[in-house]
Amino acid sequence: MRVQSCLVALVISAVFHGSAPLLAQSRSQAQKPPPPGPVLVLETVKGTIEIETYPGDAPRTVARIVELVKKNFYNGLRFHRIEKHLVQVGDPASRDMSREAYWGRTGSGKSIGVAEITKRRRHVAGAVAMAHAGDPKFADSQFYITKRAVPELDGKYTVFGRVIRGSDVVAKLEKADILKRASVKP
């Protein structure tokens, strides 16, 4: 009984002495999405695209993509899939025009190994997500950028970033356009 009285007194004191707003503030901070991570820069033949990443929501995915960028994996690849709603890149076979019929079937050879799908990240215009052939944990190096909101993809693919500059460039990309250079912004 005495413990309950003390708790009631503490709550009343907090309300009257201004601590309640701090409690509300800390609750609202806990609900905010984690801060963005490294920015990826894609220099294409049509212009430059900048992508902020979400390592707080997809740590292994972001780490793997950053690793591939730093190894120059994406340099010289072609955008092998262009749809009304997205553009896709990340297949090393796309360097060879004679293998165009096979584009979209290969990757780096090392899957991420986990599906980091969250309800917080949606397929809005400019979302960047991992492509896969049926199971998100086997996503490898191919990723896509949405040109418009595609809510039917939510919950099926790991959204690991979003375009912060260059949406106009994404809209101009055509099949076989080259990703000249990918880098991580310092």
Summary of the structure (lengths in Angstrom):
residues: 186
radius of gyration: 21.6
end to end distance: 58.2
largest distance: 81.4
contacts: 545
relative contact order: 0.22
helix: 33%
strand: 24%
